[in-house]
């Protein structure tokens, strides 16, 4: 299990995360965000306890993405599968998520909500993940965003699964950073 606490003048976020069964307790003060994080937990198999408070909805959503990305980075092992992909249909929405937890952050996508598109970018950056999110079709914003979180969760489930060997041709990669 890993615990991440992010505090700024604008927000306070606490996340406890573990590989598990997808159980979630979420209280961010933003009801739709709570729903999306609970959905992500269930589909990814991550056990999450998330609490957050912020001055603005934008700050809360962004900082939860940052903190959860940091938690996923800490949960990834050297022998995790690393790659995951899932295309998910939800009513009118069809969304594909492809993820590489290989340590190089990148986000390419476009959700029809700038707040949740920003969440995905913040998450990918802090998880040091390449995340490609494609909206293949859909008209209902709620369904598209939710399908994106579900597809990401299922892709993360694949990527975090143990493969038994390092997933890189480089073998296990270590990076030691020391202060001056």
VMD Tcl script that builds the backbone (N, CA, C; Angstrom):
set m [mol new atoms 540]
animate dup $m
set s [atomselect $m all]
$s set {name element resname resid chain x y z} {
  {N N UNK 1 A 0.848 -1.180 0.000}
  {CA C UNK 1 A 0.000 0.000 0.000}
  {C C UNK 1 A 0.889 1.237 0.000}
  {N N UNK 2 A 0.402 2.284 -0.633}
  {CA C UNK 2 A 1.107 3.548 -0.647}
  {C C UNK 2 A 0.150 4.655 -0.216}
  {N N UNK 3 A 0.690 5.649 0.446}
  {CA C UNK 3 A -0.099 6.812 0.863}
  {C C UNK 3 A 0.551 8.050 0.276}
  {N N UNK 4 A -0.275 8.868 -0.359}
  {CA C UNK 4 A 0.186 10.125 -0.940}
  {C C UNK 4 A -0.642 11.250 -0.330}
  {N N UNK 5 A 0.048 12.260 0.185}
  {CA C UNK 5 A -0.627 13.453 0.706}
  {C C UNK 5 A -0.076 14.644 -0.060}
  {N N UNK 6 A -0.974 15.387 -0.670}
  {CA C UNK 6 A -0.594 16.590 -1.418}
  {C C UNK 6 A -1.316 17.770 -0.775}
  {N N UNK 7 A -0.530 18.736 -0.310}
  {CA C UNK 7 A -1.106 19.929 0.317}
  {C C UNK 7 A -0.552 21.178 -0.353}
  {N N UNK 8 A -1.454 22.083 -0.698}
  {CA C UNK 8 A -1.085 23.402 -1.209}
  {C C UNK 8 A -1.957 24.427 -0.494}
  {N N UNK 9 A -1.786 25.683 -0.834}
  {CA C UNK 9 A -2.699 26.696 -0.283}
  {C C UNK 9 A -4.117 26.481 -0.788}
  {N N UNK 10 A -4.234 25.800 -1.934}
  {CA C UNK 10 A -5.540 25.627 -2.577}
  {C C UNK 10 A -6.235 24.319 -2.234}
  {N N UNK 11 A -5.460 23.272 -1.962}
  {CA C UNK 11 A -6.060 21.946 -1.763}
  {C C UNK 11 A -5.326 21.131 -0.710}
  {N N UNK 12 A -6.033 20.110 -0.240}
  {CA C UNK 12 A -5.447 19.048 0.579}
  {C C UNK 12 A -6.018 17.742 0.077}
  {N N UNK 13 A -5.135 16.857 -0.396}
  {CA C UNK 13 A -5.543 15.572 -0.958}
  {C C UNK 13 A -4.784 14.471 -0.227}
  {N N UNK 14 A -5.505 13.419 0.157}
  {CA C UNK 14 A -4.883 12.232 0.758}
  {C C UNK 14 A -5.412 11.011 0.015}
  {N N UNK 15 A -4.475 10.187 -0.437}
  {CA C UNK 15 A -4.844 8.965 -1.148}
  {C C UNK 15 A -4.093 7.794 -0.547}
  {N N UNK 16 A -4.827 6.749 -0.221}
  {CA C UNK 16 A -4.252 5.459 0.139}
  {C C UNK 16 A -4.606 4.524 -1.006}
  {N N UNK 17 A -3.610 3.848 -1.554}
  {CA C UNK 17 A -3.838 2.995 -2.719}
  {C C UNK 17 A -3.093 1.686 -2.571}
  {N N UNK 18 A -3.720 0.620 -3.044}
  {CA C UNK 18 A -3.101 -0.705 -3.028}
  {C C UNK 18 A -3.685 -1.528 -4.168}
  {N N UNK 19 A -2.881 -2.457 -4.677}
  {CA C UNK 19 A -3.420 -3.434 -5.616}
  {C C UNK 19 A -4.377 -4.302 -4.816}
  {N N UNK 20 A -5.569 -4.514 -5.344}
  {CA C UNK 20 A -6.551 -5.248 -4.555}
  {C C UNK 20 A -7.746 -5.679 -5.359}
  {N N UNK 21 A -8.928 -5.328 -4.859}
  {CA C UNK 21 A -10.177 -5.807 -5.446}
  {C C UNK 21 A -11.008 -4.705 -6.089}
  {N N UNK 22 A -10.581 -3.468 -5.971}
  {CA C UNK 22 A -11.342 -2.358 -6.540}
  {C C UNK 22 A -12.264 -1.681 -5.550}
  {N N UNK 23 A -12.042 -1.899 -4.273}
  {CA C UNK 23 A -12.858 -1.236 -3.244}
  {C C UNK 23 A -12.465 0.232 -3.166}
  {N N UNK 24 A -13.446 1.096 -2.962}
  {CA C UNK 24 A -13.150 2.527 -2.926}
  {C C UNK 24 A -14.012 3.252 -1.910}
  {N N UNK 25 A -13.373 4.178 -1.208}
  {CA C UNK 25 A -14.051 5.163 -0.378}
  {C C UNK 25 A -13.534 6.508 -0.865}
  {N N UNK 26 A -14.440 7.324 -1.400}
  {CA C UNK 26 A -14.016 8.564 -2.040}
  {C C UNK 26 A -14.878 9.718 -1.545}
  {N N UNK 27 A -14.221 10.787 -1.087}
  {CA C UNK 27 A -14.916 12.004 -0.659}
  {C C UNK 27 A -14.054 13.208 -1.022}
  {N N UNK 28 A -14.343 13.797 -2.176}
  {CA C UNK 28 A -13.579 14.948 -2.646}
  {C C UNK 28 A -14.366 16.250 -2.563}
  {N N UNK 29 A -15.653 16.157 -2.286}
  {CA C UNK 29 A -16.495 17.342 -2.327}
  {C C UNK 29 A -16.986 17.659 -3.733}
  {N N UNK 30 A -16.553 16.875 -4.727}
  {CA C UNK 30 A -16.995 17.030 -6.120}
  {C C UNK 30 A -17.656 15.706 -6.495}
  {N N UNK 31 A -18.979 15.693 -6.536}
  {CA C UNK 31 A -19.718 14.433 -6.667}
  {C C UNK 31 A -19.361 13.646 -7.933}
  {N N UNK 32 A -19.228 14.322 -9.069}
  {CA C UNK 32 A -18.891 13.600 -10.301}
  {C C UNK 32 A -17.475 13.026 -10.223}
  {N N UNK 33 A -16.545 13.765 -9.635}
  {CA C UNK 33 A -15.187 13.251 -9.442}
  {C C UNK 33 A -15.212 12.015 -8.543}
  {N N UNK 34 A -15.986 12.067 -7.464}
  {CA C UNK 34 A -16.123 10.897 -6.591}
  {C C UNK 34 A -16.574 9.677 -7.396}
  {N N UNK 35 A -17.562 9.895 -8.253}
  {CA C UNK 35 A -18.095 8.818 -9.092}
  {C C UNK 35 A -17.016 8.279 -10.040}
  {N N UNK 36 A -16.234 9.176 -10.653}
  {CA C UNK 36 A -15.194 8.750 -11.599}
  {C C UNK 36 A -14.066 7.997 -10.892}
  {N N UNK 37 A -13.657 8.460 -9.715}
  {CA C UNK 37 A -12.583 7.776 -8.982}
  {C C UNK 37 A -13.064 6.418 -8.487}
  {N N UNK 38 A -14.291 6.326 -8.034}
  {CA C UNK 38 A -14.858 5.033 -7.641}
  {C C UNK 38 A -14.924 4.068 -8.814}
  {N N UNK 39 A -15.300 4.583 -9.974}
  {CA C UNK 39 A -15.349 3.776 -11.198}
  {C C UNK 39 A -13.956 3.314 -11.594}
  {N N UNK 40 A -12.987 4.215 -11.515}
  {CA C UNK 40 A -11.601 3.868 -11.841}
  {C C UNK 40 A -11.082 2.782 -10.895}
  {N N UNK 41 A -11.381 2.913 -9.606}
  {CA C UNK 41 A -10.943 1.904 -8.637}
  {C C UNK 41 A -11.521 0.538 -8.998}
  {N N UNK 42 A -12.806 0.497 -9.251}
  {CA C UNK 42 A -13.464 -0.778 -9.533}
  {C C UNK 42 A -12.885 -1.447 -10.777}
  {N N UNK 43 A -12.703 -0.671 -11.854}
  {CA C UNK 43 A -12.244 -1.270 -13.107}
  {C C UNK 43 A -10.752 -1.601 -13.085}
  {N N UNK 44 A -9.967 -0.851 -12.327}
  {CA C UNK 44 A -8.521 -1.100 -12.270}
  {C C UNK 44 A -8.140 -2.185 -11.273}
  {N N UNK 45 A -9.026 -2.452 -10.312}
  {CA C UNK 45 A -8.682 -3.392 -9.247}
  {C C UNK 45 A -7.867 -2.744 -8.146}
  {N N UNK 46 A -7.768 -1.413 -8.166}
  {CA C UNK 46 A -7.056 -0.703 -7.099}
  {C C UNK 46 A -7.992 -0.458 -5.930}
  {N N UNK 47 A -7.517 -0.713 -4.722}
  {CA C UNK 47 A -8.249 -0.321 -3.526}
  {C C UNK 47 A -7.831 1.104 -3.213}
  {N N UNK 48 A -8.797 2.016 -3.179}
  {CA C UNK 48 A -8.507 3.431 -2.990}
  {C C UNK 48 A -9.318 4.023 -1.860}
  {N N UNK 49 A -8.653 4.820 -1.040}
  {CA C UNK 49 A -9.316 5.707 -0.100}
  {C C UNK 49 A -8.838 7.108 -0.465}
  {N N UNK 50 A -9.764 7.955 -0.876}
  {CA C UNK 50 A -9.427 9.286 -1.366}
  {C C UNK 50 A -10.249 10.317 -0.615}
  {N N UNK 51 A -9.548 11.283 -0.018}
  {CA C UNK 51 A -10.223 12.444 0.561}
  {C C UNK 51 A -9.542 13.687 0.002}
  {N N UNK 52 A -10.353 14.689 -0.290}
  {CA C UNK 52 A -9.806 15.925 -0.839}
  {C C UNK 52 A -10.735 17.083 -0.531}
  {N N UNK 53 A -10.130 18.227 -0.356}
  {CA C UNK 53 A -10.866 19.483 -0.224}
  {C C UNK 53 A -10.059 20.548 -0.930}
  {N N UNK 54 A -10.769 21.431 -1.611}
  {CA C UNK 54 A -10.079 22.490 -2.321}
  {C C UNK 54 A -10.913 23.744 -2.400}
  {N N UNK 55 A -10.251 24.817 -2.780}
  {CA C UNK 55 A -10.944 26.095 -2.885}
  {C C UNK 55 A -11.809 26.166 -4.144}
  {N N UNK 56 A -11.369 25.555 -5.238}
  {CA C UNK 56 A -12.110 25.547 -6.498}
  {C C UNK 56 A -12.213 24.121 -7.020}
  {N N UNK 57 A -13.285 23.848 -7.749}
  {CA C UNK 57 A -13.463 22.524 -8.335}
  {C C UNK 57 A -12.267 22.159 -9.226}
  {N N UNK 58 A -11.806 23.101 -10.029}
  {CA C UNK 58 A -10.668 22.854 -10.922}
  {C C UNK 58 A -9.439 22.400 -10.132}
  {N N UNK 59 A -9.118 23.084 -9.041}
  {CA C UNK 59 A -7.943 22.727 -8.246}
  {C C UNK 59 A -8.091 21.343 -7.617}
  {N N UNK 60 A -9.276 21.042 -7.132}
  {CA C UNK 60 A -9.509 19.732 -6.513}
  {C C UNK 60 A -9.341 18.619 -7.536}
  {N N UNK 61 A -9.962 18.773 -8.697}
  {CA C UNK 61 A -9.879 17.742 -9.735}
  {C C UNK 61 A -8.429 17.546 -10.176}
  {N N UNK 62 A -7.731 18.641 -10.446}
  {CA C UNK 62 A -6.335 18.558 -10.882}
  {C C UNK 62 A -5.453 17.877 -9.834}
  {N N UNK 63 A -5.576 18.278 -8.580}
  {CA C UNK 63 A -4.697 17.752 -7.541}
  {C C UNK 63 A -5.000 16.294 -7.203}
  {N N UNK 64 A -6.246 15.864 -7.351}
  {CA C UNK 64 A -6.546 14.434 -7.185}
  {C C UNK 64 A -5.878 13.645 -8.306}
  {N N UNK 65 A -5.883 14.164 -9.527}
  {CA C UNK 65 A -5.187 13.502 -10.633}
  {C C UNK 65 A -3.695 13.395 -10.376}
  {N N UNK 66 A -3.098 14.478 -9.877}
  {CA C UNK 66 A -1.666 14.480 -9.555}
  {C C UNK 66 A -1.354 13.447 -8.474}
  {N N UNK 67 A -2.119 13.455 -7.399}
  {CA C UNK 67 A -1.857 12.543 -6.283}
  {C C UNK 67 A -2.105 11.084 -6.671}
  {N N UNK 68 A -3.156 10.822 -7.440}
  {CA C UNK 68 A -3.432 9.440 -7.835}
  {C C UNK 68 A -2.384 8.945 -8.829}
  {N N UNK 69 A -1.922 9.805 -9.719}
  {CA C UNK 69 A -0.831 9.423 -10.611}
  {C C UNK 69 A 0.419 9.060 -9.833}
  {N N UNK 70 A 0.726 9.844 -8.806}
  {CA C UNK 70 A 1.881 9.564 -7.949}
  {C C UNK 70 A 1.719 8.212 -7.257}
  {N N UNK 71 A 0.514 7.914 -6.783}
  {CA C UNK 71 A 0.262 6.629 -6.119}
  {C C UNK 71 A 0.452 5.468 -7.083}
  {N N UNK 72 A -0.060 5.590 -8.308}
  {CA C UNK 72 A 0.092 4.510 -9.290}
  {C C UNK 72 A 1.567 4.297 -9.616}
  {N N UNK 73 A 2.332 5.374 -9.728}
  {CA C UNK 73 A 3.771 5.247 -9.964}
  {C C UNK 73 A 4.428 4.427 -8.858}
  {N N UNK 74 A 4.024 4.651 -7.616}
  {CA C UNK 74 A 4.601 3.920 -6.486}
  {C C UNK 74 A 4.178 2.452 -6.461}
  {N N UNK 75 A 3.010 2.136 -7.014}
  {CA C UNK 75 A 2.504 0.758 -6.996}
  {C C UNK 75 A 3.091 -0.103 -8.107}
  {N N UNK 76 A 3.601 0.504 -9.140}
  {CA C UNK 76 A 4.139 -0.252 -10.274}
  {C C UNK 76 A 5.424 -0.961 -9.852}
  {N N UNK 77 A 5.509 -2.243 -10.177}
  {CA C UNK 77 A 6.716 -3.015 -9.887}
  {C C UNK 77 A 7.545 -3.164 -11.158}
  {N N UNK 78 A 8.805 -3.570 -11.009}
  {CA C UNK 78 A 9.672 -3.786 -12.169}
  {C C UNK 78 A 9.186 -4.937 -13.041}
  {N N UNK 79 A 8.376 -5.827 -12.473}
  {CA C UNK 79 A 7.889 -6.977 -13.241}
  {C C UNK 79 A 6.414 -6.844 -13.627}
  {N N UNK 80 A 5.879 -5.641 -13.525}
  {CA C UNK 80 A 4.510 -5.405 -13.987}
  {C C UNK 80 A 4.479 -5.524 -15.502}
  {N N UNK 81 A 3.343 -5.875 -16.044}
  {CA C UNK 81 A 3.198 -6.044 -17.488}
  {C C UNK 81 A 3.547 -4.766 -18.256}
  {N N UNK 82 A 3.324 -3.626 -17.648}
  {CA C UNK 82 A 3.676 -2.300 -18.173}
  {C C UNK 82 A 2.671 -1.748 -19.165}
  {N N UNK 83 A 2.169 -2.548 -20.088}
  {CA C UNK 83 A 1.282 -2.076 -21.136}
  {C C UNK 83 A -0.151 -2.541 -20.884}
  {N N UNK 84 A -1.110 -1.699 -21.260}
  {CA C UNK 84 A -2.507 -2.084 -21.169}
  {C C UNK 84 A -3.328 -1.340 -22.202}
  {N N UNK 85 A -4.387 -1.982 -22.662}
  {CA C UNK 85 A -5.272 -1.366 -23.655}
  {C C UNK 85 A -6.685 -1.877 -23.451}
  {N N UNK 86 A -7.635 -0.959 -23.585}
  {CA C UNK 86 A -9.036 -1.370 -23.513}
  {C C UNK 86 A -9.881 -0.374 -24.279}
  {N N UNK 87 A -10.793 -0.902 -25.049}
  {CA C UNK 87 A -11.819 -0.098 -25.702}
  {C C UNK 87 A -13.118 -0.443 -25.007}
  {N N UNK 88 A -13.861 0.587 -24.625}
  {CA C UNK 88 A -15.051 0.368 -23.811}
  {C C UNK 88 A -16.248 1.112 -24.391}
  {N N UNK 89 A -17.368 0.409 -24.463}
  {CA C UNK 89 A -18.630 1.016 -24.889}
  {C C UNK 89 A -19.476 1.304 -23.663}
  {N N UNK 90 A -20.083 2.471 -23.641}
  {CA C UNK 90 A -21.046 2.816 -22.600}
  {C C UNK 90 A -22.157 3.623 -23.260}
  {N N UNK 91 A -23.269 2.971 -23.480}
  {CA C UNK 91 A -24.385 3.588 -24.188}
  {C C UNK 91 A -23.892 4.142 -25.524}
  {N N UNK 92 A -24.000 5.448 -25.759}
  {CA C UNK 92 A -23.605 6.046 -27.038}
  {C C UNK 92 A -22.097 6.243 -27.167}
  {N N UNK 93 A -21.354 6.101 -26.083}
  {CA C UNK 93 A -19.919 6.410 -26.073}
  {C C UNK 93 A -19.084 5.169 -26.347}
  {N N UNK 94 A -18.003 5.385 -27.110}
  {CA C UNK 94 A -17.013 4.353 -27.355}
  {C C UNK 94 A -15.651 5.018 -27.208}
  {N N UNK 95 A -14.880 4.557 -26.196}
  {CA C UNK 95 A -13.605 5.206 -25.865}
  {C C UNK 95 A -12.527 4.141 -25.718}
  {N N UNK 96 A -11.340 4.450 -26.247}
  {CA C UNK 96 A -10.187 3.560 -26.145}
  {C C UNK 96 A -9.120 4.214 -25.278}
  {N N UNK 97 A -8.539 3.455 -24.359}
  {CA C UNK 97 A -7.408 3.907 -23.542}
  {C C UNK 97 A -6.260 2.928 -23.751}
  {N N UNK 98 A -5.085 3.478 -24.037}
  {CA C UNK 98 A -3.873 2.682 -24.170}
  {C C UNK 98 A -2.838 3.314 -23.252}
  {N N UNK 99 A -2.206 2.496 -22.415}
  {CA C UNK 99 A -1.275 3.027 -21.417}
  {C C UNK 99 A 0.038 2.242 -21.442}
  {N N UNK 100 A 1.123 2.975 -21.226}
  {CA C UNK 100 A 2.453 2.391 -21.050}
  {C C UNK 100 A 3.015 2.986 -19.769}
  {N N UNK 101 A 3.230 2.162 -18.763}
  {CA C UNK 101 A 3.751 2.620 -17.472}
  {C C UNK 101 A 5.278 2.575 -17.450}
  {N N UNK 102 A 5.901 2.880 -18.570}
  {CA C UNK 102 A 7.338 2.730 -18.730}
  {C C UNK 102 A 8.190 3.877 -18.236}
  {N N UNK 103 A 7.605 4.904 -17.639}
  {CA C UNK 103 A 8.413 5.954 -17.033}
  {C C UNK 103 A 8.557 7.223 -17.848}
  {N N UNK 104 A 7.898 7.287 -18.995}
  {CA C UNK 104 A 7.976 8.489 -19.820}
  {C C UNK 104 A 6.579 9.090 -19.945}
  {N N UNK 105 A 6.342 10.222 -19.289}
  {CA C UNK 105 A 5.001 10.808 -19.303}
  {C C UNK 105 A 4.630 11.412 -20.656}
  {N N UNK 106 A 3.408 11.132 -21.068}
  {CA C UNK 106 A 2.866 11.694 -22.307}
  {C C UNK 106 A 1.357 11.529 -22.244}
  {N N UNK 107 A 0.634 12.520 -22.705}
  {CA C UNK 107 A -0.815 12.394 -22.794}
  {C C UNK 107 A -1.274 12.900 -24.139}
  {N N UNK 108 A -2.104 12.101 -24.779}
  {CA C UNK 108 A -2.768 12.527 -26.002}
  {C C UNK 108 A -4.204 12.065 -25.891}
  {N N UNK 109 A -5.100 12.998 -25.908}
  {CA C UNK 109 A -6.510 12.677 -25.829}
  {C C UNK 109 A -7.318 13.943 -25.918}
  {N N UNK 110 A -8.583 13.769 -25.916}
  {CA C UNK 110 A -9.460 14.927 -25.896}
  {C C UNK 110 A -10.818 14.493 -25.395}
  {N N UNK 111 A -11.041 14.673 -24.114}
  {CA C UNK 111 A -12.366 14.433 -23.560}
  {C C UNK 111 A -13.202 15.700 -23.744}
  {N N UNK 112 A -14.507 15.568 -23.837}
  {CA C UNK 112 A -15.359 16.742 -24.033}
  {C C UNK 112 A -15.605 17.539 -22.748}
  {N N UNK 113 A -14.682 17.464 -21.823}
  {CA C UNK 113 A -14.718 18.236 -20.584}
  {C C UNK 113 A -13.285 18.671 -20.294}
  {N N UNK 114 A -13.037 19.970 -20.296}
  {CA C UNK 114 A -11.668 20.436 -20.062}
  {C C UNK 114 A -11.171 20.046 -18.676}
  {N N UNK 115 A -12.067 19.987 -17.683}
  {CA C UNK 115 A -11.653 19.595 -16.331}
  {C C UNK 115 A -11.143 18.153 -16.287}
  {N N UNK 116 A -11.869 17.251 -16.920}
  {CA C UNK 116 A -11.490 15.842 -16.847}
  {C C UNK 116 A -10.418 15.486 -17.880}
  {N N UNK 117 A -10.312 16.246 -18.960}
  {CA C UNK 117 A -9.184 16.100 -19.861}
  {C C UNK 117 A -7.903 16.501 -19.123}
  {N N UNK 118 A -7.992 17.577 -18.340}
  {CA C UNK 118 A -6.853 18.026 -17.530}
  {C C UNK 118 A -6.517 16.987 -16.451}
  {N N UNK 119 A -7.526 16.340 -15.872}
  {CA C UNK 119 A -7.283 15.271 -14.891}
  {C C UNK 119 A -6.441 14.173 -15.532}
  {N N UNK 120 A -6.816 13.758 -16.741}
  {CA C UNK 120 A -6.079 12.692 -17.432}
  {C C UNK 120 A -4.627 13.109 -17.677}
  {N N UNK 121 A -4.405 14.351 -18.109}
  {CA C UNK 121 A -3.050 14.835 -18.366}
  {C C UNK 121 A -2.239 14.863 -17.065}
  {N N UNK 122 A -2.823 15.368 -15.986}
  {CA C UNK 122 A -2.141 15.431 -14.688}
  {C C UNK 122 A -1.813 14.033 -14.176}
  {N N UNK 123 A -2.761 13.117 -14.305}
  {CA C UNK 123 A -2.553 11.736 -13.890}
  {C C UNK 123 A -1.386 11.113 -14.662}
  {N N UNK 124 A -1.411 11.227 -15.996}
  {CA C UNK 124 A -0.376 10.615 -16.833}
  {C C UNK 124 A 1.002 11.178 -16.504}
  {N N UNK 125 A 1.070 12.479 -16.293}
  {CA C UNK 125 A 2.348 13.121 -15.996}
  {C C UNK 125 A 2.945 12.565 -14.704}
  {N N UNK 126 A 2.150 12.493 -13.654}
  {CA C UNK 126 A 2.663 12.051 -12.352}
  {C C UNK 126 A 2.851 10.544 -12.270}
  {N N UNK 127 A 2.082 9.779 -13.037}
  {CA C UNK 127 A 2.268 8.325 -13.087}
  {C C UNK 127 A 3.453 7.970 -13.977}
  {N N UNK 128 A 4.002 8.977 -14.651}
  {CA C UNK 128 A 5.073 8.775 -15.631}
  {C C UNK 128 A 4.648 7.735 -16.650}
  {N N UNK 129 A 3.426 7.936 -17.143}
  {CA C UNK 129 A 2.803 7.004 -18.077}
  {C C UNK 129 A 2.525 7.694 -19.407}
  {N N UNK 130 A 2.658 6.947 -20.478}
  {CA C UNK 130 A 2.147 7.394 -21.773}
  {C C UNK 130 A 0.690 6.946 -21.819}
  {N N UNK 131 A -0.219 7.894 -21.945}
  {CA C UNK 131 A -1.649 7.598 -21.980}
  {C C UNK 131 A -2.241 8.188 -23.246}
  {N N UNK 132 A -2.799 7.313 -24.056}
  {CA C UNK 132 A -3.502 7.729 -25.270}
  {C C UNK 132 A -4.976 7.413 -25.046}
  {N N UNK 133 A -5.797 8.416 -25.182}
  {CA C UNK 133 A -7.234 8.274 -24.961}
  {C C UNK 133 A -7.947 8.749 -26.218}
  {N N UNK 134 A -8.682 7.844 -26.854}
  {CA C UNK 134 A -9.396 8.197 -28.085}
  {C C UNK 134 A -10.889 8.039 -27.884}
  {N N UNK 135 A -11.611 9.116 -28.155}
  {CA C UNK 135 A -13.066 9.063 -28.176}
  {C C UNK 135 A -13.456 8.685 -29.598}
  {N N UNK 136 A -13.941 7.471 -29.758}
  {CA C UNK 136 A -14.280 6.977 -31.085}
  {C C UNK 136 A -15.672 7.426 -31.523}
  {N N UNK 137 A -16.583 7.554 -30.553}
  {CA C UNK 137 A -17.908 8.108 -30.833}
  {C C UNK 137 A -18.612 8.408 -29.537}
  {N N UNK 138 A -19.669 9.183 -29.638}
  {CA C UNK 138 A -20.488 9.520 -28.488}
  {C C UNK 138 A -20.975 10.957 -28.557}
  {N N UNK 139 A -22.105 11.197 -27.916}
  {CA C UNK 139 A -22.656 12.551 -27.864}
  {C C UNK 139 A -22.886 13.024 -26.436}
  {N N UNK 140 A -23.109 12.112 -25.517}
  {CA C UNK 140 A -23.370 12.479 -24.127}
  {C C UNK 140 A -22.041 12.636 -23.384}
  {N N UNK 141 A -21.753 13.868 -22.921}
  {CA C UNK 141 A -20.468 14.145 -22.251}
  {C C UNK 141 A -20.244 13.247 -21.053}
  {N N UNK 142 A -21.270 13.050 -20.241}
  {CA C UNK 142 A -21.151 12.196 -19.052}
  {C C UNK 142 A -20.709 10.791 -19.470}
  {N N UNK 143 A -21.367 10.222 -20.478}
  {CA C UNK 143 A -21.036 8.867 -20.913}
  {C C UNK 143 A -19.623 8.786 -21.474}
  {N N UNK 144 A -19.202 9.796 -22.220}
  {CA C UNK 144 A -17.862 9.785 -22.804}
  {C C UNK 144 A -16.803 9.848 -21.710}
  {N N UNK 145 A -16.956 10.763 -20.770}
  {CA C UNK 145 A -15.975 10.891 -19.686}
  {C C UNK 145 A -15.946 9.613 -18.848}
  {N N UNK 146 A -17.107 9.089 -18.500}
  {CA C UNK 146 A -17.141 7.866 -17.697}
  {C C UNK 146 A -16.540 6.686 -18.446}
  {N N UNK 147 A -16.823 6.571 -19.739}
  {CA C UNK 147 A -16.218 5.496 -20.534}
  {C C UNK 147 A -14.698 5.657 -20.560}
  {N N UNK 148 A -14.205 6.903 -20.579}
  {CA C UNK 148 A -12.763 7.150 -20.539}
  {C C UNK 148 A -12.140 6.658 -19.245}
  {N N UNK 149 A -12.787 6.947 -18.114}
  {CA C UNK 149 A -12.267 6.483 -16.822}
  {C C UNK 149 A -12.322 4.958 -16.720}
  {N N UNK 150 A -13.399 4.360 -17.220}
  {CA C UNK 150 A -13.512 2.901 -17.178}
  {C C UNK 150 A -12.459 2.247 -18.068}
  {N N UNK 151 A -12.278 2.773 -19.274}
  {CA C UNK 151 A -11.275 2.217 -20.186}
  {C C UNK 151 A -9.876 2.363 -19.586}
  {N N UNK 152 A -9.588 3.535 -18.991}
  {CA C UNK 152 A -8.301 3.724 -18.323}
  {C C UNK 152 A -8.130 2.712 -17.193}
  {N N UNK 153 A -9.148 2.516 -16.390}
  {CA C UNK 153 A -9.062 1.561 -15.284}
  {C C UNK 153 A -8.744 0.156 -15.760}
  {N N UNK 154 A -9.418 -0.294 -16.798}
  {CA C UNK 154 A -9.169 -1.639 -17.315}
  {C C UNK 154 A -7.781 -1.751 -17.941}
  {N N UNK 155 A -7.318 -0.682 -18.603}
  {CA C UNK 155 A -5.962 -0.678 -19.158}
  {C C UNK 155 A -4.928 -0.717 -18.025}
  {N N UNK 156 A -5.179 0.032 -16.948}
  {CA C UNK 156 A -4.274 -0.002 -15.794}
  {C C UNK 156 A -4.240 -1.387 -15.157}
  {N N UNK 157 A -5.386 -2.049 -15.086}
  {CA C UNK 157 A -5.427 -3.409 -14.524}
  {C C UNK 157 A -4.458 -4.319 -15.286}
  {N N UNK 158 A -4.473 -4.224 -16.615}
  {CA C UNK 158 A -3.547 -5.016 -17.440}
  {C C UNK 158 A -2.102 -4.607 -17.189}
  {N N UNK 159 A -1.853 -3.305 -17.192}
  {CA C UNK 159 A -0.483 -2.796 -17.097}
  {C C UNK 159 A 0.155 -3.067 -15.738}
  {N N UNK 160 A -0.639 -3.083 -14.678}
  {CA C UNK 160 A -0.116 -3.300 -13.328}
  {C C UNK 160 A -0.004 -4.777 -12.965}
  {N N UNK 161 A -0.592 -5.657 -13.778}
  {CA C UNK 161 A -0.549 -7.099 -13.501}
  {C C UNK 161 A 0.888 -7.603 -13.557}
  {N N UNK 162 A 1.202 -8.522 -12.695}
  {CA C UNK 162 A 2.551 -9.096 -12.648}
  {C C UNK 162 A 2.798 -9.973 -13.868}
  {N N UNK 163 A 3.952 -9.767 -14.506}
  {CA C UNK 163 A 4.326 -10.578 -15.672}
  {C C UNK 163 A 5.419 -11.580 -15.326}
  {N N UNK 164 A 6.106 -11.376 -14.194}
  {CA C UNK 164 A 7.158 -12.299 -13.772}
  {C C UNK 164 A 8.551 -11.926 -14.235}
  {N N UNK 165 A 8.651 -10.935 -15.126}
  {CA C UNK 165 A 9.974 -10.531 -15.630}
  {C C UNK 165 A 9.918 -9.045 -15.980}
  {N N UNK 166 A 11.061 -8.385 -15.980}
  {CA C UNK 166 A 11.068 -6.979 -16.400}
  {C C UNK 166 A 10.466 -6.844 -17.797}
  {N N UNK 167 A 9.641 -5.815 -17.999}
  {CA C UNK 167 A 8.930 -5.665 -19.264}
  {C C UNK 167 A 9.712 -4.848 -20.284}
  {N N UNK 168 A 10.883 -4.400 -19.932}
  {CA C UNK 168 A 11.683 -3.585 -20.830}
  {C C UNK 168 A 12.878 -4.385 -21.338}
  {N N UNK 169 A 13.275 -4.133 -22.576}
  {CA C UNK 169 A 14.486 -4.775 -23.090}
  {C C UNK 169 A 15.717 -4.274 -22.348}
  {N N UNK 170 A 15.577 -3.154 -21.632}
  {CA C UNK 170 A 16.659 -2.613 -20.819}
  {C C UNK 170 A 16.793 -3.355 -19.490}
  {N N UNK 171 A 15.822 -4.217 -19.175}
  {CA C UNK 171 A 15.784 -4.848 -17.864}
  {C C UNK 171 A 15.222 -3.873 -16.842}
  {N N UNK 172 A 15.452 -4.106 -15.573}
  {CA C UNK 172 A 14.989 -3.186 -14.542}
  {C C UNK 172 A 15.781 -1.879 -14.664}
  {N N UNK 173 A 15.055 -0.772 -14.621}
  {CA C UNK 173 A 15.680 0.544 -14.752}
  {C C UNK 173 A 15.694 1.205 -13.385}
  {N N UNK 174 A 16.858 1.710 -12.969}
  {CA C UNK 174 A 16.898 2.437 -11.702}
  {C C UNK 174 A 17.437 3.838 -11.974}
  {N N UNK 175 A 16.985 4.759 -11.178}
  {CA C UNK 175 A 17.406 6.154 -11.281}
  {C C UNK 175 A 17.578 6.663 -9.867}
  {N N UNK 176 A 18.766 7.102 -9.534}
  {CA C UNK 176 A 19.052 7.615 -8.197}
  {C C UNK 176 A 19.369 9.098 -8.333}
  {N N UNK 177 A 18.578 9.925 -7.687}
  {CA C UNK 177 A 18.789 11.365 -7.728}
  {C C UNK 177 A 19.195 11.825 -6.342}
  {N N UNK 178 A 20.323 12.520 -6.256}
  {CA C UNK 178 A 20.815 12.987 -4.975}
  {C C UNK 178 A 20.910 14.505 -5.006}
  {N N UNK 179 A 20.651 15.121 -3.886}
  {CA C UNK 179 A 20.704 16.577 -3.779}
  {C C UNK 179 A 22.117 17.097 -3.846}
  {N N UNK 180 A 22.239 18.417 -3.991}
  {CA C UNK 180 A 23.581 19.028 -4.075}
  {C C UNK 180 A 24.096 19.419 -2.713}
}
mol reanalyze $m
mol bondsrecalc $m
mol representation Tube
mol addrep $m
